[in-house]
Amino acid sequence: MCTLLSIETATPVCSCTLSRDGEIILNREDFRGQSHATLLGQFVHEIMTYVRANSLTLDAIAVSSGPGSYTGLRIGVSEAKGLSYGLGIPMIALPTSLIMASMTAARVGEDELLCPMIDARRMEVYATFFDKALHTVRPTAADIVDGDSYPDLLEKQKVLFFGNGAEKCRAVLTHPNAAFLEDIHPLASGMITLAEQAFAEKRFVDSAYFEPFYLKEFVATVAKNKIIPGK
């Protein structure tokens, strides 16, 4: 038996899932982009209440590790680290792009590529390329996308772009081999198979020292109309 609690907060969607041997027991999702700090706490409380009421024992905590929203990742990973330490159980970290690719792999042909795109800023996205077997064809990078992006990949095969970053790239990625899938979000419910594989192979992270894969440093901005006293 493998009972897991999975957490995903890398994008505006916040989700949390309790699963056992590949089956979802309890699933909570919110797509409105509200405060992850409040929502995730509520979701975890509901799931842990269910765990205690049904005398279940969690075997591990799985968390989406990025890239993605700096604040969202920090909230999700902090919650996972606290649960892992407090319950004395291992922690599993799964790349957000891999989660998204695994959720869509069944929808592509053998020679097609998957490209999950996570929104960054302006025309920048965090993009990764996978084949159908989820092997990495090109590692995650912060790309500024225009009409000339990815010529080496698009000339060879069809590429399916998806995720909240792909939406803003649709107008400029007009190559005949570029296709788009809508409404694909990284979700905790999509982490189960990957998390169970990691658990079976004992691919755990040190919850005391683990940090999310931010890819880029967080940059705080000051509003242009900000008035600083004495300046």
Helices and strands as residue ranges (DSSP letters): E 3-8, E 14-20, E 23-30, H 36-53, E 60-64, H 70-87, E 91-94, H 96-104, G 105-107, E 113-119, E 124-130, E 136-144, H 151-154, E 159-162, G 167-169, E 178-180, G 188-190, H 192-200
